[in-house]
Amino acid sequence: MTKKHNSAYIRFLNLINAIDEQGADKRLDAIEEQLLEQVMRSSSQGREILVGDLISLGQIGSQATLHGRVKNLITAGYINSISDASDGRRKKLLPTKLAQQHYENLSMLLIKAATA
């Protein structure tokens, strides 16, 4: 039996799965990952992102679902919610050190998969 050649991306997914099984990071569901990616991209581009911006992403899920997942991300410590000083109804979202570490871990796994 010959060994199958896996693409770097498949190796990356396998590495993520192995880490998830060890319980190193709290496993985010697909919706939470997409929302966190939006927050991270906005932050990396120096753009402000609000709770309302995320819950308006109808292609990901309903507003109730998205609002619940944003709350999950806040509770899990991946994002912080900061009330706008001039309008308390506006809540800015910022990634935390935990979120930055999550993406640093993913980056290291990607490098490992690409060089294997």
All heavy atoms as an XYZ file, in Angstrom:
898
protein
N       0.847     -1.176      0.000
C       0.000      0.000      0.000
C       0.891      1.237      0.000
O       1.807      1.353      0.788
C      -0.895     -0.035      1.243
C      -1.833      1.130      1.338
S      -2.846      1.012      2.819
C      -4.336      0.438      2.074
N       0.606      2.148     -0.896
C       1.421      3.360     -0.995
C       0.820      4.472     -0.152
O      -0.387      4.543      0.047
C       1.518      3.837     -2.458
O       0.227      4.158     -2.921
C       2.148      2.782     -3.333
N       1.710      5.321      0.316
C       1.272      6.464      1.120
C       0.667      7.518      0.196
O       1.258      7.880     -0.812
C       2.475      7.037      1.867
C       2.128      8.177      2.767
C       3.363      8.653      3.500
C       3.027      9.894      4.305
N       4.185     10.428      4.971
N      -0.507      7.998      0.563
C      -1.150      9.043     -0.236
C      -0.471     10.375      0.035
O      -0.076     10.674      1.156
C      -2.644      9.160      0.113
C      -3.461      7.996     -0.336
C      -4.908      8.258     -0.039
C      -5.768      7.099     -0.492
N      -7.171      7.318     -0.241
N      -0.330     11.151     -1.020
C       0.238     12.487     -0.891
C      -0.893     13.466     -0.568
O      -1.820     13.609     -1.339
C       0.939     12.897     -2.192
C       1.437     14.307     -2.151
N       2.508     14.668     -1.375
C       0.994     15.423     -2.756
C       2.707     15.961     -1.527
N       1.817     16.439     -2.351
N      -0.801     14.085      0.581
C      -1.805     15.078      0.978
C      -1.291     16.473      0.673
O      -0.107     16.756      0.829
C      -2.110     14.987      2.475
C      -2.912     13.768      2.823
O      -3.696     13.270      2.017
N      -2.734     13.268      4.029
N      -2.195     17.325      0.280
C      -1.822     18.712      0.049
C      -1.488     19.379      1.383
O      -1.850     18.893      2.449
C      -2.980     19.460     -0.628
O      -4.042     19.652      0.284
N      -0.783     20.480      1.301
C      -0.431     21.226      2.508
C      -1.679     21.629      3.275
O      -1.693     21.604      4.507
C       0.401     22.453      2.146
N      -2.736     21.956      2.553
C      -3.960     22.379      3.231
C      -4.587     21.220      3.999
O      -5.047     21.402      5.125
C      -4.960     22.985      2.244
C      -6.133     23.622      2.946
C      -5.977     24.817      3.644
C      -7.384     23.026      2.938
C      -7.037     25.401      4.316
C      -8.455     23.600      3.609
C      -8.267     24.791      4.291
O      -9.313     25.359      4.961
N      -4.579     20.026      3.422
C      -5.120     18.856      4.124
C      -4.259     18.551      5.351
O      -4.788     18.246      6.425
C      -5.197     17.628      3.178
C      -6.166     17.897      2.022
C      -5.585     16.375      3.944
C      -7.589     18.199      2.456
N      -2.939     18.659      5.218
C      -2.066     18.473      6.386
C      -2.395     19.512      7.457
O      -2.445     19.193      8.649
C      -0.595     18.560      5.975
C      -0.110     17.345      5.195
C       1.407     17.323      5.052
N       1.952     18.488      4.373
C       2.118     18.587      3.054
N       1.779     17.589      2.260
N       2.634     19.678      2.530
N      -2.646     20.737      7.031
C      -3.022     21.813      7.954
C      -4.314     21.454      8.690
O      -4.385     21.555      9.915
C      -3.175     23.118      7.159
C      -3.726     24.276      7.935
C      -3.021     24.829      8.994
C      -4.940     24.840      7.589
C      -3.524     25.914      9.698
C      -5.450     25.925      8.283
C      -4.741     26.456      9.344
N      -5.329     21.003      7.956
C      -6.594     20.615      8.584
C      -6.398     19.457      9.567
O      -7.000     19.444     10.647
C      -7.626     20.245      7.518
C      -8.105     21.379      6.618
C      -9.060     20.837      5.556
C      -8.752     22.486      7.417
N      -5.553     18.514      9.208
C      -5.270     17.387     10.105
C      -4.576     17.858     11.378
O      -4.869     17.363     12.470
C      -4.429     16.324      9.392
C      -5.241     15.536      8.386
O      -6.458     15.385      8.513
N      -4.569     15.031      7.369
N      -3.665     18.816     11.249
C      -2.991     19.367     12.426
C      -3.976     20.100     13.337
O      -3.922     19.966     14.557
C      -1.856     20.305     12.002
C      -0.620     19.628     11.418
C       0.306     20.668     10.796
C       0.100     18.820     12.475
N      -4.875     20.869     12.735
C      -5.898     21.570     13.520
C      -6.756     20.557     14.266
O      -7.044     20.725     15.453
C      -6.779     22.465     12.627
C      -5.993     23.665     12.132
C      -8.021     22.939     13.387
C      -6.733     24.499     11.113
N      -7.143     19.501     13.577
C      -7.975     18.469     14.192
C      -7.251     17.822     15.370
O      -7.849     17.573     16.414
C      -8.385     17.426     13.155
C      -9.436     16.493     13.682
O     -10.434     16.935     14.225
N      -9.208     15.205     13.519
N      -5.963     17.540     15.212
C      -5.188     16.932     16.294
C      -5.122     17.854     17.507
O      -5.257     17.405     18.641
C      -3.783     16.586     15.804
N      -4.930     19.141     17.270
C      -4.895     20.120     18.370
C      -6.261     20.187     19.051
O      -6.357     20.211     20.272
C      -4.494     21.526     17.850
C      -3.068     21.511     17.328
C      -4.687     22.600     18.917
C      -2.000     21.274     18.357
N      -7.331     20.231     18.249
C      -8.686     20.302     18.800
C      -8.981     19.092     19.684
O      -9.608     19.220     20.726
C      -9.730     20.382     17.679
C      -9.738     21.728     16.980
O      -9.192     22.696     17.551
O     -10.287     21.806     15.873
N      -8.514     17.916     19.261
C      -8.754     16.707     20.039
C      -8.007     16.736     21.360
O      -8.436     16.139     22.339
C      -8.368     15.468     19.220
C      -9.345     15.189     18.102
C      -8.921     14.042     17.203
O      -7.837     13.450     17.429
O      -9.679     13.739     16.266
N      -6.874     17.435     21.408
C      -6.113     17.561     22.644
C      -6.719     18.607     23.575
O      -6.353     18.699     24.731
C      -4.663     17.941     22.342
C      -3.894     16.878     21.614
C      -2.515     17.359     21.199
O      -2.123     18.490     21.486
N      -1.790     16.503     20.520
N      -7.625     19.416     23.025
C      -8.292     20.427     23.838
C      -7.423     21.623     24.164
O      -7.664     22.301     25.149
N      -6.401     21.901     23.348
C      -5.504     23.028     23.622
C      -6.238     24.360     23.569
O      -6.003     25.236     24.378
C      -4.346     23.025     22.635
N      -7.095     24.536     22.608
C      -7.892     25.753     22.479
C      -9.357     25.374     22.543
O      -9.733     24.274     22.155
C      -7.651     26.433     21.117
C      -6.345     27.206     21.073
O      -5.844     27.585     22.142
O      -5.837     27.430     19.967
N     -10.186     26.294     23.020
C     -11.617     26.052     22.957
C     -11.989     26.021     21.486
O     -11.646     26.909     20.735
C     -12.385     27.164     23.662
C     -13.887     26.983     23.562
C     -14.622     28.277     23.840
C     -16.092     28.157     23.590
N     -16.485     27.950     22.216
N     -12.672     25.002     21.093
C     -13.070     24.840     19.693
C     -14.157     25.850     19.356
O     -15.185     25.903     20.020
C     -13.569     23.413     19.475
C     -14.154     23.139     18.144
C     -13.092     22.829     17.154
N     -13.713     22.603     15.851
C     -13.085     22.114     14.835
N     -11.830     21.798     14.935
N     -13.694     21.948     13.698
N     -13.901     26.671     18.349
C     -14.894     27.618     17.851
C     -15.685     26.928     16.754
O     -15.123     26.180     15.950
C     -14.218     28.867     17.292
C     -13.362     29.671     18.275
C     -12.700     30.831     17.555
C     -14.176     30.153     19.442
N     -16.989     27.186     16.701
C     -17.756     26.619     15.596
C     -17.523     27.474     14.347
O     -16.857     28.509     14.397
C     -19.234     26.446     15.953
C     -20.020     27.739     16.095
O     -19.613     28.788     15.546
O     -21.071     27.705     16.746
N     -18.045     27.013     13.228
C     -17.790     27.683     11.946
C     -18.273     29.133     11.954
O     -17.602     30.020     11.408
C     -18.449     26.907     10.815
N     -19.399     29.391     12.566
C     -19.930     30.760     12.611
C     -19.028     31.642     13.474
O     -18.693     32.770     13.093
C     -21.384     30.769     13.116
C     -22.289     30.079     12.092
C     -21.866     32.190     13.407
C     -23.723     29.876     12.546
N     -18.616     31.130     14.622
C     -17.733     31.905     15.491
C     -16.407     32.199     14.791
O     -15.886     33.315     14.903
C     -17.496     31.147     16.801
C     -18.732     31.077     17.670
C     -18.638     30.073     18.793
O     -17.785     29.165     18.744
O     -19.460     30.180     19.726
N     -15.870     31.218     14.069
C     -14.628     31.441     13.318
C     -14.808     32.565     12.296
O     -13.954     33.437     12.167
C     -14.180     30.173     12.589
C     -13.471     29.175     13.454
C     -12.055     29.557     13.842
O     -11.509     30.587     13.369
O     -11.481     28.808     14.640
N     -15.930     32.548     11.574
C     -16.166     33.587     10.566
C     -16.298     34.959     11.203
O     -15.772     35.951     10.673
C     -17.413     33.259      9.752
C     -17.227     32.065      8.831
C     -18.505     31.738      8.083
O     -19.084     32.605      7.453
N     -18.928     30.486      8.168
N     -16.985     35.032     12.323
C     -17.143     36.313     13.010
C     -15.798     36.809     13.545
O     -15.469     37.996     13.403
C     -18.163     36.191     14.139
C     -19.601     35.909     13.705
C     -20.478     35.627     14.913
C     -20.167     37.053     12.875
N     -15.027     35.902     14.140
C     -13.717     36.289     14.660
C     -12.799     36.736     13.523
O     -12.049     37.709     13.668
C     -13.093     35.139     15.446
C     -11.781     35.440     16.152
C     -11.903     36.641     17.093
C     -11.291     34.201     16.900
N     -12.886     36.077     12.386
C     -12.096     36.496     11.225
C     -12.451     37.918     10.808
O     -11.570     38.709     10.469
C     -12.315     35.547     10.052
C     -11.634     34.215     10.212
C     -12.026     33.205      9.149
O     -12.675     33.585      8.145
O     -11.684     32.024      9.330
N     -13.727     38.252     10.836
C     -14.149     39.616     10.484
C     -13.541     40.630     11.453
O     -13.055     41.679     11.036
C     -15.687     39.733     10.519
C     -16.400     38.965      9.447
C     -16.227     39.591      8.079
O     -16.065     40.788      7.944
N     -16.241     38.755      7.060
N     -13.563     40.311     12.740
C     -13.000     41.213     13.748
C     -11.489     41.350     13.548
O     -10.947     42.461     13.579
C     -13.326     40.719     15.178
C     -12.599     41.550     16.234
C     -14.836     40.746     15.421
N     -10.817     40.229     13.309
C      -9.365     40.253     13.124
C      -8.970     41.041     11.870
O      -8.027     41.833     11.907
C      -8.804     38.834     13.044
C      -8.887     38.056     14.342
S      -7.920     38.755     15.698
C      -6.258     38.477     15.103
N      -9.690     40.819     10.773
C      -9.370     41.545      9.537
C      -9.584     43.037      9.721
O      -8.750     43.844      9.295
C     -10.203     41.021      8.364
C      -9.591     39.801      7.712
C     -10.163     39.534      6.335
N     -11.602     39.356      6.314
C     -12.209     38.176      6.432
N     -11.523     37.086      6.576
N     -13.521     38.101      6.403
N     -10.698     43.412     10.324
C     -10.962     44.837     10.551
C      -9.871     45.456     11.415
O      -9.368     46.536     11.110
C     -12.328     45.030     11.220
O     -13.345     44.675     10.333
N      -9.504     44.759     12.465
C      -8.464     45.263     13.361
C      -7.136     45.405     12.628
O      -6.441     46.415     12.778
C      -8.315     44.329     14.553
O      -7.270     44.743     15.381
N      -6.786     44.409     11.815
C      -5.503     44.448     11.111
C      -5.453     45.566     10.078
O      -4.378     46.050      9.731
C      -5.202     43.105     10.449
O      -6.007     42.912      9.309
N      -6.632     46.003      9.604
C      -6.709     47.083      8.626
C      -6.956     48.437      9.288
O      -7.130     49.440      8.610
C      -7.818     46.791      7.616
C      -7.546     45.549      6.789
C      -8.761     45.093      5.998
O      -9.848     45.670      6.090
N      -8.583     44.047      5.217
N      -7.014     48.443     10.615
C      -7.231     49.683     11.343
C      -8.651     50.216     11.240
O      -8.888     51.395     11.470
N      -9.587     49.328     10.868
C     -10.993     49.736     10.747
C     -11.765     49.330     11.989
O     -11.499     48.298     12.591
C     -11.645     49.076      9.523
C     -11.128     49.581      8.196
C     -11.885     48.998      7.000
N     -11.763     47.548      6.935
C     -12.786     46.691      7.077
N     -13.999     47.115      7.273
N     -12.586     45.390      7.000
N     -12.719     50.147     12.341
C     -13.612     49.860     13.459
C     -14.690     48.883     12.992
O     -15.189     48.989     11.875
C     -14.251     51.184     13.895
C     -15.217     51.092     15.021
C     -15.753     52.468     15.381
O     -15.057     53.209     16.099
O     -16.859     52.798     14.918
N     -15.027     47.939     13.850
C     -16.138     47.044     13.551
C     -17.050     47.025     14.772
O     -16.589     47.018     15.910
C     -15.660     45.627     13.153
C     -16.824     44.817     12.591
C     -14.973     44.922     14.302
C     -16.406     43.589     11.803
N     -18.325     47.081     14.504
C     -19.336     47.146     15.555
C     -20.114     45.834     15.624
O     -20.154     45.073     14.649
C     -20.315     48.291     15.283
C     -19.720     49.686     15.091
C     -20.784     50.669     14.648
C     -19.037     50.154     16.361
N     -20.744     45.607     16.761
C     -21.615     44.431     16.900
C     -22.631     44.423     15.770
O     -22.870     43.391     15.138
C     -22.326     44.414     18.276
C     -23.377     43.320     18.331
C     -21.328     44.245     19.403
N     -23.224     45.570     15.481
C     -24.217     45.670     14.413
C     -23.689     45.253     13.056
O     -24.426     44.697     12.239
N     -22.400     45.510     12.803
C     -21.787     45.090     11.538
C     -21.787     43.572     11.427
O     -22.059     43.016     10.360
C     -20.347     45.602     11.425
C     -20.241     47.117     11.394
O     -21.175     47.772     10.885
O     -19.221     47.642     11.889
N     -21.483     42.903     12.527
C     -21.431     41.442     12.507
C     -22.815     40.812     12.423
O     -23.015     39.854     11.685
C     -20.691     40.908     13.736
C     -19.202     41.184     13.800
C     -18.593     40.510     15.024
C     -18.488     40.746     12.550
N     -23.762     41.352     13.181
C     -25.081     40.711     13.169
C     -25.872     41.020     11.902
O     -26.914     40.423     11.673
C     -25.907     41.016     14.438
C     -26.246     42.480     14.570
C     -25.193     40.502     15.677
C     -27.220     42.778     15.690
N     -25.320     41.886     11.060
C     -25.974     42.152      9.780
C     -25.454     41.233      8.670
O     -25.884     41.341      7.528
C     -25.790     43.617      9.378
O     -24.440     43.878      9.067
N     -24.547     40.324      8.993
C     -23.992     39.391      8.011
C     -24.958     38.223      7.804
O     -24.716     37.105      8.247
C     -22.614     38.890      8.458
C     -21.531     39.949      8.600
C     -20.282     39.360      9.252
C     -21.198     40.556      7.246
N     -26.046     38.492      7.117
C     -27.113     37.516      6.931
C     -26.702     36.248      6.223
O     -27.336     35.204      6.394
N     -25.642     36.286      5.432
C     -25.203     35.083      4.723
C     -24.606     34.057      5.688
O     -24.507     32.886      5.358
C     -24.212     35.411      3.597
C     -22.845     35.873      4.046
C     -22.735     37.368      4.326
O     -23.727     38.052      4.535
N     -21.521     37.875      4.349
N     -24.226     34.481      6.884
C     -23.639     33.574      7.872
C     -24.726     32.946      8.747
O     -24.643     31.777      9.096
C     -22.600     34.314      8.749
C     -21.446     34.828      7.894
C     -22.080     33.408      9.842
C     -20.444     35.666      8.655
N     -25.735     33.739      9.103
C     -26.791     33.234      9.974
C     -27.780     34.336     10.293
O     -27.616     35.485      9.883
N     -28.792     33.975     11.052
C     -29.803     34.960     11.442
C     -29.203     35.935     12.451
O     -28.174     35.646     13.077
C     -31.009     34.263     12.078
O     -30.657     33.751     13.359
N     -29.864     37.073     12.627
C     -29.367     38.060     13.579
C     -29.299     37.480     14.986
O     -28.331     37.727     15.713
C     -30.230     39.313     13.552
C     -29.998     40.169     12.336
C     -30.703     41.516     12.424
O     -31.578     41.726     13.243
N     -30.297     42.434     11.557
N     -30.293     36.706     15.372
C     -30.297     36.111     16.711
C     -29.122     35.145     16.879
O     -28.439     35.153     17.912
C     -31.614     35.395     16.965
N     -28.884     34.327     15.859
C     -27.760     33.385     15.906
C     -26.443     34.128     16.004
O     -25.582     33.802     16.837
C     -27.756     32.484     14.652
O     -28.943     31.695     14.656
C     -26.541     31.579     14.610
N     -26.272     35.147     15.170
C     -25.021     35.897     15.151
C     -24.797     36.642     16.456
O     -23.683     36.672     16.977
C     -24.990     36.855     13.958
C     -25.041     36.168     12.588
C     -25.061     37.206     11.484
C     -23.886     35.202     12.408
N     -25.860     37.219     16.994
C     -25.728     37.935     18.261
C     -25.303     36.966     19.365
O     -24.431     37.284     20.185
C     -27.042     38.636     18.623
C     -26.882     39.602     19.748
N     -27.169     39.266     21.049
C     -26.442     40.883     19.769
C     -26.913     40.307     21.819
N     -26.470     41.299     21.067
N     -25.889     35.778     19.363
C     -25.508     34.767     20.347
C     -24.054     34.352     20.210
O     -23.334     34.184     21.207
N     -23.586     34.213     18.970
C     -22.194     33.810     18.743
C     -21.226     34.928     19.124
O     -20.142     34.658     19.643
C     -21.962     33.408     17.285
C     -22.664     32.156     16.826
C     -22.498     30.994     17.790
N     -22.708     29.697     17.208
C     -23.881     29.225     16.785
N     -24.969     29.953     16.878
N     -23.965     28.018     16.276
N     -21.612     36.189     18.880
C     -20.771     37.310     19.322
C     -20.644     37.266     20.845
O     -19.544     37.412     21.396
C     -21.335     38.670     18.838
C     -20.632     39.836     19.529
C     -21.215     38.792     17.328
N     -21.757     37.028     21.517
C     -21.729     36.924     22.985
C     -20.831     35.771     23.431
O     -20.086     35.895     24.404
C     -23.141     36.758     23.532
C     -23.971     38.045     23.446
C     -25.435     37.823     23.687
C     -25.796     37.728     25.129
N     -27.263     37.666     25.340
N     -20.887     34.645     22.704
C     -20.018     33.508     23.019
C     -18.543     33.892     22.900
O     -17.726     33.505     23.747
C     -20.289     32.323     22.090
C     -21.615     31.655     22.325
O     -22.308     31.920     23.309
N     -21.994     30.786     21.407
N     -18.211     34.622     21.835
C     -16.818     35.037     21.621
C     -16.341     35.985     22.724
O     -15.186     35.922     23.147
C     -16.659     35.691     20.247
C     -16.750     34.744     19.053
C     -16.869     35.539     17.750
C     -15.547     33.809     19.013
N     -17.237     36.839     23.181
C     -16.895     37.747     24.282
C     -16.693     36.946     25.565
O     -15.686     37.103     26.262
C     -17.983     38.832     24.457
C     -17.983     39.774     23.241
C     -17.769     39.610     25.755
C     -19.179     40.710     23.166
N     -17.629     36.045     25.863
C     -17.552     35.226     27.073
C     -16.307     34.342     27.073
O     -15.654     34.173     28.103
C     -18.818     34.352     27.207
O     -19.959     35.210     27.269
C     -18.774     33.485     28.439
N     -15.959     33.786     25.907
C     -14.788     32.923     25.791
C     -13.479     33.704     25.825
O     -12.404     33.117     25.922
C     -14.875     32.092     24.512
N     -13.560     35.026     25.714
C     -12.368     35.859     25.813
C     -11.651     36.139     24.505
O     -10.514     36.605     24.510
N     -12.321     35.892     23.367
C     -11.690     36.141     22.072
C     -11.849     37.587     21.600
O     -11.025     38.070     20.835
C     -12.254     35.201     20.998
C     -11.748     33.795     21.135
C     -12.486     32.825     21.787
C     -10.517     33.431     20.602
C     -12.017     31.526     21.921
C     -10.034     32.135     20.723
C     -10.792     31.191     21.389
O     -10.322     29.916     21.521
N     -12.917     38.240     22.018
C     -13.119     39.639     21.650
C     -13.609     40.433     22.855
O     -14.215     39.880     23.775
C     -14.105     39.819     20.459
C     -15.465     39.185     20.742
C     -13.512     39.285     19.175
C     -16.492     39.387     19.638
N     -13.320     41.723     22.826
C     -13.825     42.666     23.821
C     -14.844     43.569     23.159
O     -14.683     43.946     21.998
C     -12.702     43.537     24.395
C     -11.846     42.793     25.380
O     -12.310     41.928     26.103
N     -10.565     43.128     25.405
N     -15.853     43.931     23.914
C     -16.876     44.864     23.465
C     -16.693     46.154     24.246
O     -16.675     46.134     25.478
C     -18.261     44.267     23.728
O     -19.261     45.210     23.480
N     -16.562     47.260     23.516
C     -16.338     48.562     24.146
C     -17.453     49.501     23.714
O     -17.653     49.712     22.509
C     -14.972     49.138     23.738
C     -13.933     48.082     23.958
C     -14.732     50.493     24.354
C     -12.641     48.341     24.476
N     -18.162     50.053     24.672
C     -19.242     50.992     24.361
C     -18.671     52.297     23.848
O     -17.671     52.802     24.366
C     -20.093     51.272     25.598
O     -20.766     50.114     26.005
N     -19.316     52.852     22.825
C     -18.936     54.141     22.260
C     -19.254     55.222     23.294
O     -20.339     55.236     23.872
C     -19.720     54.379     20.962
C     -19.257     55.602     20.216
O     -19.390     56.713     20.761
O     -18.780     55.439     19.081
N     -18.314     56.118     23.530
C     -18.489     57.175     24.537
C     -19.642     58.112     24.193
O     -20.356     58.580     25.075
C     -17.199     57.966     24.701
N     -19.855     58.368     22.894
C     -20.894     59.309     22.502
C     -22.253     58.645     22.297
O     -23.276     59.312     22.326
C     -20.479     60.054     21.222
O     -20.324     59.132     20.163
N     -22.268     57.337     22.074
C     -23.522     56.611     21.849
C     -23.369     55.207     22.430
O     -22.788     54.326     21.798
C     -23.848     56.547     20.349
C     -25.185     55.886     20.050
O     -25.825     55.352     20.984
O     -25.586     55.904     18.874
N     -23.887     55.013     23.630
C     -23.753     53.751     24.345
C     -24.352     52.557     23.632
O     -24.048     51.418     23.961
N     -25.213     52.807     22.643
C     -25.811     51.691     21.894
C     -24.819     51.081     20.919
O     -24.973     49.931     20.517
C     -27.046     52.167     21.123
C     -28.173     52.632     22.030
C     -29.266     53.272     21.223
N     -28.706     54.484     20.593
C     -29.344     55.252     19.736
N     -30.566     54.957     19.370
N     -28.770     56.322     19.224
N     -23.809     51.852     20.539
C     -22.787     51.357     19.597
C     -21.704     50.637     20.389
O     -21.129     51.200     21.315
C     -22.169     52.516     18.824
C     -23.129     53.169     17.859
C     -22.553     54.442     17.247
N     -21.182     54.348     16.820
C     -20.789     54.148     15.548
N     -21.692     54.035     14.598
N     -19.512     54.091     15.243
N     -21.443     49.385     20.018
C     -20.436     48.585     20.699
C     -19.336     48.198     19.710
O     -19.567     47.470     18.760
C     -21.052     47.318     21.282
C     -22.245     47.556     22.183
C     -21.837     47.555     23.623
C     -23.030     47.505     24.544
N     -23.534     48.754     24.949
N     -18.135     48.709     19.959
C     -16.977     48.372     19.135
C     -16.442     47.017     19.586
O     -16.467     46.694     20.771
C     -15.868     49.410     19.310
C     -16.247     50.801     18.900
C     -15.102     51.752     19.213
C     -15.586     53.178     19.120
N     -14.564     54.139     19.542
N     -15.942     46.259     18.629
C     -15.370     44.957     18.944
C     -13.881     44.967     18.632
O     -13.462     45.437     17.576
C     -16.063     43.865     18.142
C     -17.543     43.701     18.442
C     -18.177     42.705     17.486
C     -17.761     43.270     19.884
N     -13.104     44.441     19.560
C     -11.656     44.360     19.398
C     -11.184     42.958     19.745
O     -11.680     42.354     20.700
C     -10.959     45.356     20.334
C     -11.274     46.828     20.117
C     -10.729     47.663     21.252
C     -10.685     47.283     18.789
N     -10.219     42.447     18.981
C      -9.683     41.125     19.329
C      -8.847     41.217     20.601
O      -8.227     42.243     20.879
C      -8.821     40.770     18.119
C      -8.444     42.073     17.509
C      -9.584     43.008     17.795
N      -8.832     40.147     21.354
C      -8.036     40.078     22.580
C      -6.707     39.378     22.293
O      -6.474     38.883     21.189
C      -8.777     39.285     23.666
O      -8.937     37.942     23.202
C     -10.128     39.913     23.990
N      -5.875     39.297     23.315
C      -4.622     38.556     23.180
C      -4.908     37.083     22.889
O      -4.154     36.441     22.159
C      -3.775     38.699     24.444
C      -3.168     40.066     24.594
C      -2.296     40.173     25.813
C      -1.765     41.598     25.914
N      -0.921     41.792     27.072
N      -5.996     36.555     23.438
C      -6.366     35.162     23.167
C      -6.652     34.965     21.680
O      -6.217     33.977     21.083
C      -7.576     34.753     24.011
C      -8.091     33.330     23.811
C      -7.030     32.309     24.202
C      -9.368     33.118     24.618
N      -7.357     35.902     21.064
C      -7.647     35.813     19.627
C      -6.357     35.898     18.823
O      -6.159     35.143     17.864
C      -8.605     36.918     19.206
N      -5.484     36.802     19.208
C      -4.213     36.936     18.502
C      -3.383     35.667     18.638
O      -2.778     35.214     17.668
C      -3.463     38.165     19.019
C      -4.169     39.449     18.654
C      -3.644     40.658     19.394
O      -2.807     40.561     20.280
N      -4.157     41.828     19.032
N      -3.417     35.054     19.825
C      -2.692     33.803     20.030
C      -3.313     32.673     19.212
O      -2.595     31.833     18.665
C      -2.668     33.431     21.519
C      -1.844     32.197     21.821
C      -0.383     32.371     21.444
O       0.245     33.361     21.793
N       0.175     31.408     20.719
N      -4.633     32.666     19.113
C      -5.341     31.663     18.305
C      -4.848     31.716     16.858
O      -4.514     30.680     16.268
C      -6.848     31.932     18.382
C      -7.683     31.092     17.488
N      -7.889     29.747     17.696
C      -8.381     31.402     16.357
C      -8.673     29.262     16.744
N      -8.986     30.251     15.923
N      -4.740     32.904     16.302
C      -4.292     33.036     14.920
C      -2.792     32.801     14.780
O      -2.336     32.320     13.742
C      -4.730     34.374     14.319
C      -6.184     34.308     13.937
C      -7.167     34.793     14.773
C      -6.574     33.679     12.764
C      -8.507     34.670     14.441
C      -7.916     33.551     12.426
C      -8.870     34.056     13.278
O     -10.192     33.919     12.950
N      -2.040     33.101     15.806
C      -0.612     32.776     15.791
C      -0.430     31.257     15.772
O       0.400     30.732     15.031
C       0.097     33.402     17.002
C       1.595     33.295     16.953
C       2.221     33.986     15.751
O       1.739     35.049     15.326
O       3.212     33.445     15.228
N      -1.237     30.542     16.563
C      -1.186     29.079     16.560
C      -1.552     28.522     15.189
O      -0.899     27.598     14.690
C      -2.126     28.500     17.623
C      -1.657     28.772     19.034
O      -0.507     29.108     19.276
N      -2.564     28.643     19.988
N      -2.597     29.077     14.589
C      -2.985     28.634     13.246
C      -1.871     28.912     12.237
O      -1.594     28.081     11.356
C      -4.282     29.317     12.801
C      -5.558     28.891     13.528
C      -6.738     29.728     13.039
C      -5.834     27.414     13.358
N      -1.209     30.052     12.362
C      -0.106     30.399     11.461
C       1.029     29.391     11.590
O       1.591     28.947     10.585
C       0.424     31.797     11.770
O      -0.553     32.762     11.501
N       1.350     29.022     12.811
C       2.429     28.052     13.039
C       2.055     26.692     12.449
O       2.903     26.026     11.844
C       2.734     27.922     14.527
C       3.254     29.210     15.160
S       4.696     29.912     14.325
C       5.931     28.770     14.837
N       0.797     26.289     12.586
C       0.356     25.024     12.005
C       0.413     25.073     10.475
O       0.797     24.087      9.836
C      -1.062     24.683     12.468
C      -1.246     24.330     13.940
C      -2.712     24.088     14.249
C      -0.387     23.135     14.316
N       0.063     26.203      9.921
C       0.102     26.366      8.465
C       1.547     26.259      7.952
O       1.807     25.582      6.962
C      -0.525     27.694      8.062
C      -0.670     27.969      6.576
C      -1.490     26.883      5.892
C      -1.314     29.332      6.357
N       2.457     26.897      8.649
C       3.873     26.813      8.271
C       4.360     25.367      8.366
O       5.034     24.861      7.478
C       4.725     27.764      9.138
C       4.403     29.211      8.790
C       6.217     27.469      8.981
C       4.940     30.227      9.762
N       3.991     24.712      9.461
C       4.395     23.320      9.662
C       3.846     22.431      8.534
O       4.558     21.583      7.995
C       3.900     22.830     11.019
C       4.323     21.432     11.374
C       3.872     21.079     12.782
C       4.306     19.665     13.146
N       3.919     19.331     14.513
N       2.575     22.642      8.174
C       1.951     21.839      7.110
C       2.589     22.120      5.752
O       2.781     21.199      4.960
C       0.451     22.120      7.049
N       2.957     23.352      5.509
C       3.523     23.733      4.219
C       4.950     23.221      4.052
O       5.384     22.974      2.918
C       3.504     25.244      4.055
N       5.649     23.057      5.151
C       7.040     22.621      5.050
C       7.219     21.130      5.289
O       8.347     20.639      5.252
C       7.916     23.409      6.047
O       7.410     23.209      7.373
C       7.925     24.883      5.702
N       6.139     20.417      5.551
C       6.234     18.960      5.812
C       6.447     18.184      4.539
O       6.102     18.560      3.467
C       4.965     18.485      6.513
